[in-house]
Amino acid sequence: MAKRPLTVALVFVFPAAALFAQAVTAPAAKDTVKACPDYATEVQRDRMDMDRRTDLGYRIYNGLPTVSNEQPPSYLLNPTFSGGLFTATTAPTAGPTPTYSAANITLLDSAYPGADPHGNKFGALFPIDADKYKYFAVRIYLQPDIEGWPQSKLLWSKETMYQTALTPNGGLTISNLFPAYNNWAIHIIDIPALGILALPGYRNDPWAGRVDSLRFDPIVFRDKEIRIDWIRIVEGGPAYERTITWGGFPGNVDIFLDNDASAANGNLGQLARNVAGTSRTFLAGALAAGNYYIAVAPTGTANFVYSAGFYAVTEQPIVDFTKPTAAGSDEDYVSAVWGDPWDMANPQDVERTDNVENGRFVPLNVQDLNGNPFNNATVFHGTAAPPSPGNVGDPIVRFIHFWPPTLRGAMRPIDTSKYHNLVFSMGLGGPSSPNDGSIARVVWKVDSETAENVAKAFIVRHAGDRWVRQTFVRDLRKIELEAGASSPSHSGWTGMVDSFRIDPHEFSDLRAFFFDDVKITADWTADASFLATWTLDDADGAPAVSLYYDTNDSGFDGTLIAANLAAGATSHNWDTSAVPAGSYWLYAIVNDGLNSNRAYSGGPVVIRHAAGGTPAIAVSRSVLNFGAVPGGPLTEAQKVVVSNSGTGTLNWTAAAAPWVRVTPGSG
């Protein structure tokens, strides 16, 4: 029997990867991404790029309850800014587990009820428009092993974080939790979509309207290192979104960002985990400026496949005026009137002190809030006197005073119609604790009154291991006074001021303090021209500035001065010859071809034209009446204010009958 041929059917099974090569198909080439408008860049005009201490709130230094009585503690040990990174270690906290930490990072400090917010980056001065800035983006490193459940959260307030009689609507809202990853990660969180975690003692205010504080709690584990590279709170929208695509992977994937196409030297961090499908849309414009390749790996592996192209995220420029500013002009009262600035270089710079021991003028090594050193700064240094009955220390430093009548305040008081911009730098010894006395007060007296005006307190930031110099800038015409009897007078900054003092702190212990430069300045003035100056910050190149003037400092609805100045220009000589006399604020709009930003000047320019205003001496009174009773009372000394009714500088002298004494006799 003939054999039939044998036929064999062979079945070959190929892995899916052999049929479809794993690939990241987008971005396939360089893709330029417009930067999302960023809160810190637009409102604070200072990115949260961790290159300075003030990129985060000062409450990060609260540390443990044993360090400061200020609440809440941050439970952060050794907070440090170095090389563009913020680094700290989480401290143990009494809680549900032995490994628990309530570590928290303040991004925007809440103001203190009843205090003046100036001199700090408080949300009362720099509120977040939560209807615009809806996304929280951060590049963060968390020391392993911290994973297991979502534990990161955001907390915010709308009328300070404190609930008090003054702020019944205050208090914090807490968000729902989102995942924390080991090692480096990049989170882009839709805050409204994240939702609110309802817990006893917290509010339920949605992310909307005006937000005046923001806090980030990244993990709940003690003894873990935290590093933050940058934080952005941004506006979203399709123009800033990109879609990553990939194929050939057998299941879900993890997505990472990298600044090159090599896995050998690590990556920038995980963007997403356990993603199904073949695409993912994300808010690429929320990233800090830079180039970003996409690396995709099967979930839980390090088998990275890189994109051929990258997202080139651009930078939003920053423009900030250096003239004019809120500090006013370079003409200050004491320099102009007495020819001797309050630079704390000689004993004449402080007219009198009360409750101060060992007050002296000395060189001191200090640093500003960002750590920039000012070595051998000449300062007035003293210590609060020991408390006594009716006195809790309360050191007082008087820069002018009205008694005796030979003092500067009596002889030549401050003309408040001209000098009103207060600028002063100071520091306190020991750790910062506003609850205990880290507050300074400005107090003055109008010469026609006997009672003093007492302004609301400034919050002073300081540290126990170094001298920190903090600068305060405040328009004294707008400063708020303490309510009721807490300010004996409520006349405000008006008329002629013959007594001006600053109380450096309200601690009950013998705290040391220092004052550096103190000024009360006039506004900038111009007749035919004014040189405006500003700084630019844009890593993408040299943006162009358009300059405008306005009758106020809001709305950006003023009059064009010059359009599209030469790229990179940081000054312009404004022709004011045809501008009507008045006070004007400048603003600048900066554009680099893709991104833009804008900012008002911190203070005005006062236009005064010489035509029809020839300089002339003016006096406040034309008649003085004197009387005396033999062996009895005499008429008290009377004051005449001598002023210049035009522009320019005039010299004057005063003469009187032999039985009348005039002080000073010239000026």
VEXDREN-2710 file (C-alpha; in Angstrom, 1 decimal):
% VEXDREN-2710
k/r/px/py/pz
1/MET/0.0/0.0/0.0
2/ALA/1.4/3.1/-1.1
3/LYS/2.0/5.6/1.7
4/ARG/0.3/8.8/1.6
5/PRO/2.4/11.9/2.1
6/LEU/2.4/13.2/5.6
7/THR/1.1/16.8/6.0
8/VAL/2.0/18.7/9.2
9/ALA/0.4/22.0/10.2
10/LEU/2.8/24.2/12.3
11/VAL/1.4/27.0/14.6
12/PHE/3.9/29.7/15.5
13/VAL/3.0/32.1/18.4
14/PHE/4.8/35.5/18.4
15/PRO/4.9/37.8/21.4
16/ALA/3.0/41.0/20.8
17/ALA/6.2/43.0/21.0
18/ALA/7.5/41.1/18.1
19/LEU/4.4/42.1/16.0
20/PHE/4.3/45.7/17.1
21/ALA/7.5/47.5/18.2
22/GLN/7.2/49.5/21.4
23/ALA/7.4/53.2/20.6
24/VAL/6.5/56.6/21.9
25/THR/5.0/58.2/18.8
26/ALA/4.4/61.7/20.1
27/PRO/6.2/64.0/20.6
28/ALA/8.0/63.0/17.4
29/ALA/10.0/66.2/17.0
30/LYS/10.6/69.4/18.9
31/ASP/7.2/70.8/20.0
32/THR/7.3/74.3/21.4
33/VAL/4.8/74.8/24.3
34/LYS/3.4/78.1/25.5
35/ALA/3.8/78.5/29.2
36/CYS/0.7/78.5/31.3
37/PRO/0.2/81.9/33.1
38/ASP/1.6/81.4/36.5
39/TYR/0.4/83.0/39.8
40/ALA/3.9/83.7/41.3
41/THR/5.2/85.0/37.9
42/GLU/2.3/87.3/37.3
43/VAL/1.3/88.4/40.9
44/GLN/4.5/88.2/43.0
45/ARG/6.8/88.7/40.0
46/ASP/9.1/86.0/41.4
47/ARG/8.9/82.4/40.3
48/MET/8.7/79.6/42.9
49/ASP/11.9/78.1/41.5
50/MET/13.5/77.5/44.9
51/ASP/16.4/79.9/44.3
52/ARG/15.7/82.0/47.4
53/ARG/14.1/81.6/50.8
54/THR/11.1/83.8/50.1
55/ASP/9.9/81.4/47.3
56/LEU/8.1/79.6/50.2
57/GLY/6.2/81.0/53.1
58/TYR/8.2/81.9/56.3
59/ARG/6.1/79.4/58.3
60/ILE/8.4/76.6/57.0
61/TYR/10.8/77.8/59.7
62/ASN/8.3/77.2/62.6
63/GLY/9.8/73.7/62.9
64/LEU/8.8/72.0/66.1
65/PRO/6.6/73.4/68.9
66/THR/9.6/73.7/71.1
67/VAL/11.2/76.2/68.6
68/SER/8.3/78.6/68.2
69/ASN/5.0/79.2/69.8
70/GLU/3.5/80.2/66.5
71/GLN/0.9/77.7/65.2
72/PRO/0.9/75.5/63.3
73/PRO/4.4/74.0/63.5
74/SER/5.8/73.0/60.1
75/TYR/7.4/69.8/61.5
76/LEU/10.3/70.4/59.1
77/LEU/13.9/70.0/60.2
78/ASN/16.8/71.9/58.6
79/PRO/14.8/73.7/55.8
80/THR/17.4/74.7/53.2
81/PHE/17.6/76.5/49.9
82/SER/20.6/75.6/47.8
83/GLY/21.4/75.1/44.2
84/GLY/17.8/75.8/43.1
85/LEU/16.4/73.1/45.5
86/PHE/14.4/73.3/48.7
87/THR/15.4/70.5/51.1
88/ALA/14.0/69.5/54.5
89/THR/13.5/66.4/56.7
90/THR/10.1/65.5/58.2
91/ALA/10.0/65.6/62.0
92/PRO/8.1/63.1/64.1
93/THR/4.6/64.2/65.3
94/ALA/2.3/62.6/67.9
95/GLY/-0.3/60.8/65.9
96/PRO/-1.9/57.6/64.8
97/THR/1.3/55.7/64.1
98/PRO/4.9/55.7/65.3
99/THR/6.1/56.7/61.8
100/TYR/3.7/59.7/61.6
101/SER/4.7/63.2/60.6
102/ALA/2.4/66.2/60.1
103/ALA/5.1/67.9/57.9
104/ASN/3.6/70.9/56.0
105/ILE/5.0/73.4/53.5
106/THR/3.5/76.9/53.3
107/LEU/3.4/78.2/49.8
108/LEU/1.6/81.4/50.6
109/ASP/1.5/82.7/54.1
110/SER/-1.7/83.8/55.7
111/ALA/-1.7/87.3/57.2
112/TYR/-2.3/87.7/60.9
113/PRO/-5.6/89.2/62.0
114/GLY/-5.3/92.8/63.0
115/ALA/-1.7/93.2/61.7
116/ASP/-0.4/95.2/58.7
117/PRO/0.6/92.7/56.0
118/HIS/3.3/94.8/54.4
119/GLY/6.9/93.6/54.5
120/ASN/6.0/90.0/53.9
121/LYS/4.6/87.9/51.1
122/PHE/1.2/87.5/52.7
123/GLY/-1.8/86.5/50.8
124/ALA/-3.6/89.6/51.9
125/LEU/-1.2/91.5/49.6
126/PHE/-0.8/88.8/46.9
127/PRO/-4.1/86.8/46.8
128/ILE/-4.5/83.9/44.4
129/ASP/-7.3/84.4/41.9
130/ALA/-8.6/80.8/42.2
131/ASP/-11.0/81.3/39.3
132/LYS/-8.0/81.8/37.0
133/TYR/-5.2/79.8/38.6
134/LYS/-6.7/76.3/39.0
135/TYR/-3.7/73.9/38.6
136/PHE/-1.0/73.0/41.2
137/ALA/2.2/71.7/39.6
138/VAL/5.3/70.6/41.5
139/ARG/8.5/68.7/40.8
140/ILE/9.3/66.9/44.1
141/TYR/11.5/64.2/45.5
142/LEU/10.3/62.0/48.4
143/GLN/12.7/59.7/50.1
144/PRO/11.5/56.0/49.9
145/ASP/9.7/54.2/51.3
146/ILE/6.6/56.3/51.6
147/GLU/4.1/54.8/49.2
148/GLY/1.0/52.8/50.1
149/TRP/-2.0/55.1/49.8
150/PRO/-2.8/58.7/48.6
151/GLN/-1.6/61.0/51.3
152/SER/-0.6/64.3/49.7
153/LYS/-3.0/67.2/50.1
154/LEU/-3.5/71.0/49.8
155/LEU/-5.0/73.4/52.3
156/TRP/-6.2/76.9/51.7
157/SER/-8.0/79.8/53.3
158/LYS/-10.0/82.8/52.1
159/GLU/-9.9/85.1/55.1
160/THR/-6.8/84.1/57.0
161/MET/-6.2/80.6/58.3
162/TYR/-7.3/81.7/61.7
163/GLN/-10.9/81.8/62.9
164/THR/-11.3/84.6/65.4
165/ALA/-13.8/87.3/66.3
166/LEU/-12.1/89.5/63.7
167/THR/-12.2/86.8/61.0
168/PRO/-15.3/84.6/61.7
169/ASN/-15.1/83.2/58.2
170/GLY/-11.4/82.3/58.6
171/GLY/-10.0/78.8/58.8
172/LEU/-8.6/76.2/56.5
173/THR/-10.2/74.0/53.8
174/ILE/-8.5/70.7/53.1
175/SER/-8.5/69.0/49.7
176/ASN/-9.0/65.3/48.9
177/LEU/-5.8/63.3/48.9
178/PHE/-3.6/62.5/45.9
179/PRO/-0.8/60.0/45.4
180/ALA/2.7/60.5/46.7
181/TYR/5.5/58.6/44.8
182/ASN/8.9/57.4/45.9
183/ASN/11.8/59.4/44.4
184/TRP/11.2/62.2/41.9
185/ALA/7.8/62.9/40.6
186/ILE/6.0/65.7/38.7
187/HIS/2.4/66.3/39.8
188/ILE/-0.1/68.4/37.9
189/ILE/-3.2/68.6/40.0
190/ASP/-6.6/70.1/38.9
191/ILE/-7.5/71.6/42.2
192/PRO/-11.2/72.2/41.7
193/ALA/-11.5/68.6/40.4
194/LEU/-9.6/67.3/43.3
195/GLY/-12.4/68.2/45.6
196/ILE/-12.7/68.8/49.3
197/LEU/-12.1/66.4/52.2
198/ALA/-14.7/67.2/54.9
199/LEU/-13.1/66.8/58.3
200/PRO/-14.1/68.2/61.7
201/GLY/-12.6/71.6/62.4
202/TYR/-12.0/72.4/58.7
203/ARG/-14.0/74.6/56.3
204/ASN/-15.5/73.5/53.0
205/ASP/-14.7/76.5/50.9
206/PRO/-14.3/75.6/47.2
207/TRP/-11.3/76.5/45.2
208/ALA/-12.8/79.7/43.8
209/GLY/-12.7/83.5/44.3
210/ARG/-9.9/85.0/46.4
211/VAL/-7.5/82.6/48.2
212/ASP/-5.2/84.2/50.8
213/SER/-3.1/81.2/52.0
214/LEU/-2.0/77.9/50.5
215/ARG/-0.2/74.9/52.1
216/PHE/1.1/71.7/50.7
217/ASP/1.3/68.6/52.9
218/PRO/3.3/66.0/50.8
219/ILE/3.6/62.9/53.1
220/VAL/2.7/61.6/56.5
221/PHE/6.0/59.8/57.3
222/ARG/8.7/61.0/59.7
223/ASP/12.5/61.1/59.1
224/LYS/12.1/61.4/55.3
225/GLU/13.9/63.8/53.1
226/ILE/11.9/66.2/50.9
227/ARG/13.3/68.0/47.9
228/ILE/11.4/70.5/45.8
229/ASP/12.7/71.8/42.5
230/TRP/9.8/74.1/41.5
231/ILE/6.2/74.9/42.1
232/ARG/3.7/76.5/39.7
233/ILE/0.1/77.5/40.3
234/VAL/-1.3/78.0/36.8
235/GLU/-4.1/78.7/34.5
236/GLY/-5.1/75.9/32.2
237/GLY/-6.6/75.6/28.7
238/PRO/-6.3/73.7/25.4
239/ALA/-3.5/76.0/24.2
240/TYR/-1.2/74.6/26.9
241/GLU/-2.1/70.9/26.6
242/ARG/-0.3/68.2/24.7
243/THR/-1.1/64.6/24.0
244/ILE/1.5/61.8/24.5
245/THR/1.0/58.8/22.3
246/TRP/2.6/55.3/22.3
247/GLY/2.1/51.8/21.0
248/GLY/3.3/48.2/21.2
249/PHE/3.1/47.8/25.0
250/PRO/1.2/44.7/26.2
251/GLY/-0.6/46.4/29.1
252/ASN/-0.7/49.6/31.2
253/VAL/2.3/51.9/31.3
254/ASP/4.1/54.4/33.5
255/ILE/5.1/57.7/32.1
256/PHE/8.2/59.7/33.0
257/LEU/9.7/63.0/31.9
258/ASP/13.4/63.5/31.2
259/ASN/15.6/66.3/29.9
260/ASP/17.4/64.0/27.5
261/ALA/16.7/60.7/25.7
262/SER/18.9/58.6/28.0
263/ALA/17.8/56.3/30.9
264/ALA/21.4/55.8/32.0
265/ASN/21.6/59.1/33.9
266/GLY/18.1/59.0/35.5
267/ASN/15.1/61.1/34.7
268/LEU/13.2/64.1/35.9
269/GLY/10.4/62.2/37.5
270/GLN/7.3/60.2/37.1
271/LEU/4.3/61.9/35.5
272/ALA/1.7/59.2/35.6
273/ARG/1.3/55.6/36.8
274/ASN/-0.6/52.5/35.5
275/VAL/-2.0/54.3/32.5
276/ALA/-4.3/52.3/30.1
277/GLY/-4.7/52.8/26.4
278/THR/-2.2/54.4/24.0
279/SER/-2.5/58.2/24.8
280/ARG/-2.4/60.7/27.6
281/THR/-3.3/64.4/27.4
282/PHE/-1.6/66.6/30.1
283/LEU/-1.1/70.3/30.8
284/ALA/2.4/70.6/29.4
285/GLY/2.5/74.4/29.8
286/ALA/2.3/73.9/33.6
287/LEU/5.9/72.6/33.6
288/ALA/8.8/74.8/34.4
289/ALA/10.6/76.1/31.4
290/GLY/12.9/73.5/29.7
291/ASN/13.0/70.5/27.3
292/TYR/11.1/67.4/28.2
293/TYR/11.4/64.0/26.5
294/ILE/8.8/61.3/27.3
295/ALA/9.9/57.9/28.6
296/VAL/7.3/55.1/28.7
297/ALA/7.7/51.8/30.5
298/PRO/5.4/48.8/31.3
299/THR/4.0/49.5/34.7
300/GLY/6.3/48.6/37.5
301/THR/9.4/48.2/35.3
302/ALA/12.3/50.3/34.2
303/ASN/12.2/49.2/30.6
304/PHE/12.0/52.7/29.2
305/VAL/11.2/53.6/25.6
306/TYR/11.9/57.3/24.8
307/SER/10.2/59.7/22.4
308/ALA/12.2/60.9/19.4
309/GLY/11.0/64.4/20.0
310/PHE/10.5/66.6/23.1
311/TYR/8.3/69.4/24.4
312/ALA/10.2/72.7/24.6
313/VAL/8.3/74.5/27.4
314/THR/8.9/78.2/27.2
315/GLU/9.1/80.8/30.0
316/GLN/6.7/83.6/30.8
317/PRO/8.8/86.8/31.1
318/ILE/8.8/89.0/34.2
319/VAL/9.0/92.8/34.2
320/ASP/9.4/94.7/37.5
321/PHE/9.9/98.5/37.9
322/THR/13.0/99.8/39.7
323/LYS/11.9/103.4/39.3
324/PRO/9.4/104.5/40.4
325/THR/8.7/102.1/43.2
326/ALA/6.7/102.1/46.4
327/ALA/9.8/103.3/48.2
328/GLY/9.4/106.7/46.6
329/SER/12.2/108.9/45.3
330/ASP/15.7/109.5/46.5
331/GLU/14.6/112.6/48.4
332/ASP/13.9/111.8/52.0
333/TYR/12.9/114.1/54.8
334/VAL/15.9/113.9/57.1
335/SER/18.5/114.2/54.3
336/ALA/16.7/117.1/52.6
337/VAL/15.9/119.0/55.7
338/TRP/18.9/118.2/58.0
339/GLY/21.5/117.0/55.5
340/ASP/22.1/113.8/57.5
341/PRO/20.3/110.6/56.5
342/TRP/19.0/108.1/59.0
343/ASP/21.7/105.6/58.0
344/MET/22.5/104.7/61.6
345/ALA/26.1/105.9/61.2
346/ASN/26.2/108.5/64.0
347/PRO/24.4/109.4/67.3
348/GLN/22.3/112.1/65.6
349/ASP/20.3/109.5/63.7
350/VAL/18.4/108.6/66.9
351/GLU/17.0/111.5/68.8
352/ARG/15.9/109.7/71.9
353/THR/15.1/106.2/73.3
354/ASP/12.8/104.8/76.0
355/ASN/13.0/101.4/77.7
356/VAL/16.3/100.7/75.8
357/GLU/19.5/99.6/77.4
358/ASN/23.0/99.8/75.8
359/GLY/21.8/101.6/72.7
360/ARG/24.8/102.2/70.4
361/PHE/25.9/102.5/66.8
362/VAL/27.9/99.5/65.8
363/PRO/28.9/97.4/62.7
364/LEU/26.9/94.2/62.4
365/ASN/26.9/91.2/60.0
366/VAL/23.3/90.8/58.8
367/GLN/21.5/89.1/56.0
368/ASP/18.2/89.8/54.3
369/LEU/15.2/87.4/54.2
370/ASN/16.8/85.6/51.3
371/GLY/20.1/85.1/52.9
372/ASN/22.1/87.8/51.0
373/PRO/24.8/89.1/53.3
374/PHE/25.4/92.7/54.4
375/ASN/28.6/92.5/56.4
376/ASN/29.7/95.3/58.7
377/ALA/26.4/97.1/58.2
378/THR/26.2/100.2/60.4
379/VAL/23.2/99.8/62.7
380/PHE/21.6/101.2/65.9
381/HIS/21.7/98.2/68.3
382/GLY/20.0/97.9/71.6
383/THR/18.2/95.7/74.1
384/ALA/14.8/96.1/75.7
385/ALA/15.1/97.3/79.3
386/PRO/14.0/94.9/82.1
387/PRO/10.3/94.9/82.7
388/SER/9.0/97.0/85.6
389/PRO/5.6/97.6/87.1
390/GLY/3.4/99.0/84.2
391/ASN/6.2/98.3/81.7
392/VAL/6.7/95.0/79.8
393/GLY/9.9/96.1/78.1
394/ASP/8.3/98.0/75.2
395/PRO/11.5/99.5/73.7
396/ILE/10.9/102.8/71.9
397/VAL/13.3/104.4/69.3
398/ARG/12.5/108.0/68.5
399/PHE/13.9/109.4/65.3
400/ILE/12.5/112.8/65.9
401/HIS/10.9/114.2/69.0
402/PHE/9.2/117.5/70.0
403/TRP/10.7/117.9/73.5
404/PRO/12.9/119.6/74.5
405/PRO/12.3/122.3/71.8
406/THR/16.0/122.1/70.7
407/LEU/15.3/118.6/69.1
408/ARG/14.6/118.2/65.4
409/GLY/11.0/117.4/65.7
410/ALA/10.3/120.7/67.4
411/MET/12.4/122.8/65.1
412/ARG/11.6/121.4/61.7
413/PRO/8.7/118.8/61.7
414/ILE/7.9/116.5/58.8
415/ASP/5.8/118.0/56.1
416/THR/3.4/115.1/55.5
417/SER/2.1/116.6/52.2
418/LYS/5.5/115.9/50.7
419/TYR/7.1/113.1/52.7
420/HIS/5.0/110.0/53.2
421/ASN/6.7/106.9/51.9
422/LEU/8.2/105.0/54.9
423/VAL/11.1/102.7/54.2
424/PHE/12.9/101.0/57.2
425/SER/15.1/98.0/57.8
426/MET/15.4/96.2/61.1
427/GLY/15.9/92.9/62.8
428/LEU/15.3/91.1/66.1
429/GLY/17.3/88.6/68.1
430/GLY/16.1/85.1/68.8
431/PRO/13.5/82.9/66.9
432/SER/10.5/84.4/65.3
433/SER/7.2/84.2/67.2
434/PRO/4.5/86.8/66.5
435/ASN/2.4/85.3/69.3
436/ASP/5.0/86.4/71.8
437/GLY/6.1/89.7/70.4
438/SER/7.7/89.6/66.8
439/ILE/5.9/92.8/65.9
440/ALA/7.0/96.4/65.3
441/ARG/4.8/99.5/65.5
442/VAL/5.1/102.9/63.9
443/VAL/3.9/105.8/66.1
444/TRP/3.7/109.6/65.4
445/LYS/2.3/112.9/66.6
446/VAL/0.9/115.8/64.7
447/ASP/2.3/119.1/66.1
448/SER/-1.2/120.5/66.7
449/GLU/-2.1/117.6/68.9
450/THR/-1.0/116.0/72.2
451/ALA/-2.1/112.4/71.4
452/GLU/-0.2/110.0/69.2
453/ASN/-1.3/108.0/66.2
454/VAL/-0.5/104.2/66.6
455/ALA/-0.4/102.2/63.4
456/LYS/-1.2/98.5/63.2
457/ALA/1.7/96.2/63.9
458/PHE/4.1/94.9/61.3
459/ILE/5.1/91.2/61.5
460/VAL/8.9/90.9/62.0
461/ARG/10.6/87.7/60.7
462/HIS/13.9/86.7/62.4
463/ALA/15.9/83.7/63.4
464/GLY/17.8/82.5/66.4
465/ASP/21.0/81.6/64.6
466/ARG/21.6/84.8/62.6
467/TRP/20.7/88.5/62.3
468/VAL/18.0/88.9/59.7
469/ARG/17.3/92.3/58.2
470/GLN/13.8/92.8/57.0
471/THR/12.7/95.8/55.0
472/PHE/9.2/97.4/55.3
473/VAL/7.8/99.9/52.8
474/ARG/4.5/101.6/53.6
475/ASP/2.7/104.7/52.4
476/LEU/2.0/106.5/55.7
477/ARG/-1.0/108.2/54.2
478/LYS/-2.7/104.8/53.7
479/ILE/-1.4/103.0/56.8
480/GLU/-4.1/101.6/59.0
481/LEU/-4.3/102.8/62.6
482/GLU/-5.3/100.7/65.6
483/ALA/-9.0/100.9/66.3
484/GLY/-10.5/102.9/69.2
485/ALA/-8.4/103.8/72.2
486/SER/-5.5/101.6/71.0
487/SER/-4.6/104.6/68.9
488/PRO/-5.1/107.8/71.0
489/SER/-5.3/109.9/67.9
490/HIS/-6.9/109.0/64.6
491/SER/-5.8/112.1/62.6
492/GLY/-3.5/110.0/60.5
493/TRP/-0.5/111.1/58.5
494/THR/-1.4/114.8/58.0
495/GLY/-0.2/118.3/58.7
496/MET/3.2/118.6/60.4
497/VAL/4.6/115.7/62.3
498/ASP/6.9/116.6/65.2
499/SER/7.4/113.1/66.7
500/PHE/8.1/109.9/64.9
501/ARG/9.1/106.6/66.5
502/ILE/9.3/102.9/65.8
503/ASP/8.8/100.3/68.6
504/PRO/10.9/97.4/67.4
505/HIS/9.2/94.5/69.3
506/GLU/6.7/93.6/72.1
507/PHE/8.5/90.7/73.8
508/SER/8.4/90.6/77.5
509/ASP/11.9/89.3/77.7
510/LEU/15.1/91.3/77.0
511/ARG/15.3/90.9/73.3
512/ALA/18.0/92.6/71.3
513/PHE/17.1/94.5/68.1
514/PHE/18.7/96.7/65.5
515/PHE/17.7/99.4/63.0
516/ASP/19.5/99.9/59.7
517/ASP/18.4/102.6/57.1
518/VAL/15.2/104.5/57.8
519/LYS/13.7/106.9/55.3
520/ILE/10.5/108.9/54.8
521/THR/10.6/109.9/51.2
522/ALA/8.7/112.1/48.7
523/ASP/7.3/110.8/45.5
524/TRP/9.2/111.1/42.2
525/THR/8.5/114.3/40.4
526/ALA/9.0/115.4/36.8
527/ASP/8.5/118.4/34.6
528/ALA/9.7/117.8/31.1
529/SER/10.9/114.2/31.3
530/PHE/11.2/111.2/33.6
531/LEU/13.6/108.2/33.3
532/ALA/11.7/105.0/34.1
533/THR/13.7/101.9/34.7
534/TRP/12.8/98.2/35.2
535/THR/14.3/94.7/35.2
536/LEU/13.5/91.8/32.8
537/ASP/13.7/88.1/33.5
538/ASP/13.1/85.7/30.6
539/ALA/15.3/82.6/29.9
540/ASP/14.0/82.5/26.3
541/GLY/15.6/85.7/25.1
542/ALA/15.2/89.5/25.2
543/PRO/11.5/90.4/25.3
544/ALA/10.1/93.8/24.1
545/VAL/8.4/96.2/26.5
546/SER/5.6/98.6/25.8
547/LEU/5.2/101.4/28.4
548/TYR/2.0/103.2/29.5
549/TYR/0.9/105.7/32.1
550/ASP/-2.4/105.6/34.1
551/THR/-4.2/107.7/36.6
552/ASN/-4.3/104.8/39.1
553/ASP/-2.6/101.5/39.6
554/SER/-5.3/99.1/38.4
555/GLY/-7.1/98.0/35.2
556/PHE/-4.2/98.4/32.7
557/ASP/-6.3/100.9/30.8
558/GLY/-4.0/103.8/30.5
559/THR/-2.2/105.8/27.7
560/LEU/0.6/104.5/25.6
561/ILE/4.0/106.1/26.1
562/ALA/6.1/103.9/23.8
563/ALA/5.4/100.6/22.0
564/ASN/7.7/97.7/21.5
565/LEU/10.9/99.2/22.8
566/ALA/14.1/97.6/21.6
567/ALA/14.3/94.0/22.7
568/GLY/15.9/93.8/26.1
569/ALA/15.5/97.5/26.9
570/THR/15.3/98.2/30.6
571/SER/14.8/102.0/30.6
572/HIS/12.9/104.8/28.8
573/ASN/13.1/108.5/29.1
574/TRP/9.4/109.5/29.2
575/ASP/8.6/112.9/27.6
576/THR/6.2/114.5/30.1
577/SER/6.2/118.0/28.7
578/ALA/2.7/117.7/27.3
579/VAL/1.3/115.5/30.1
580/PRO/-1.2/117.5/32.4
581/ALA/0.0/118.0/35.9
582/GLY/-1.0/115.2/38.3
583/SER/0.0/111.9/39.8
584/TYR/0.5/108.9/37.4
585/TRP/1.4/105.3/37.7
586/LEU/3.4/103.6/35.0
587/TYR/2.8/100.1/33.7
588/ALA/4.7/97.9/31.3
589/ILE/3.5/95.0/29.1
590/VAL/6.3/92.6/28.1
591/ASN/6.1/90.1/25.2
592/ASP/8.7/87.7/23.9
593/GLY/6.6/86.7/20.8
594/LEU/4.8/83.8/22.5
595/ASN/4.4/84.7/26.2
596/SER/3.5/88.0/27.8
597/ASN/3.2/89.6/31.3
598/ARG/2.6/93.0/32.7
599/ALA/3.1/95.0/35.9
600/TYR/2.4/98.4/37.4
601/SER/5.0/100.6/39.1
602/GLY/5.0/100.4/42.9
603/GLY/4.6/104.2/43.2
604/PRO/3.5/107.2/41.2
605/VAL/5.3/110.0/39.3
606/VAL/4.0/113.5/40.1
607/ILE/4.0/115.8/37.1
608/ARG/4.6/119.4/38.0
609/HIS/5.3/122.0/35.2
610/ALA/7.5/125.0/35.9
611/ALA/5.5/127.2/33.5
612/GLY/3.3/129.6/35.6
613/GLY/4.8/128.1/38.7
614/THR/8.0/130.1/39.4
615/PRO/9.6/129.1/42.7
616/ALA/8.5/131.3/45.5
617/ILE/8.8/131.2/49.3
618/ALA/5.4/130.6/51.1
619/VAL/4.6/130.7/54.8
620/SER/1.8/129.0/56.6
621/ARG/1.0/132.1/58.8
622/SER/1.3/135.8/58.2
623/VAL/0.7/137.0/61.8
624/LEU/1.9/135.8/65.2
625/ASN/0.4/137.1/68.4
626/PHE/2.5/137.2/71.6
627/GLY/1.7/138.3/75.1
628/ALA/3.1/138.2/78.6
629/VAL/2.2/139.1/82.2
630/PRO/5.0/140.5/84.3
631/GLY/6.1/137.7/86.6
632/GLY/3.4/135.5/85.0
633/PRO/2.8/133.2/82.0
634/LEU/4.2/133.8/78.5
635/THR/2.8/132.9/75.2
636/GLU/4.2/129.5/74.1
637/ALA/6.5/129.1/71.1
638/GLN/4.6/129.3/67.8
639/LYS/5.4/127.6/64.5
640/VAL/5.5/128.9/60.9
641/VAL/5.9/126.4/58.1
642/VAL/8.2/127.7/55.3
643/SER/7.6/126.0/52.0
644/ASN/8.4/126.4/48.3
645/SER/5.2/127.1/46.3
646/GLY/6.9/126.2/42.9
647/THR/9.7/124.0/41.7
648/GLY/13.4/124.3/42.2
649/THR/15.4/125.0/45.4
650/LEU/15.3/128.3/47.3
651/ASN/17.2/129.5/50.3
652/TRP/15.6/131.6/53.0
653/THR/16.5/133.5/56.2
654/ALA/14.3/134.8/59.1
655/ALA/14.7/138.0/61.0
656/ALA/12.8/139.2/64.1
657/ALA/12.7/141.9/66.8
658/PRO/15.4/141.5/69.4
659/TRP/12.9/140.2/72.0
660/VAL/11.8/137.4/69.7
661/ARG/14.0/134.3/69.1
662/VAL/13.6/132.4/65.7
663/THR/14.9/128.8/65.4
664/PRO/16.1/127.9/62.9
665/GLY/17.1/131.2/61.3
666/SER/17.6/129.9/57.8
667/GLY/17.0/126.9/55.5
END
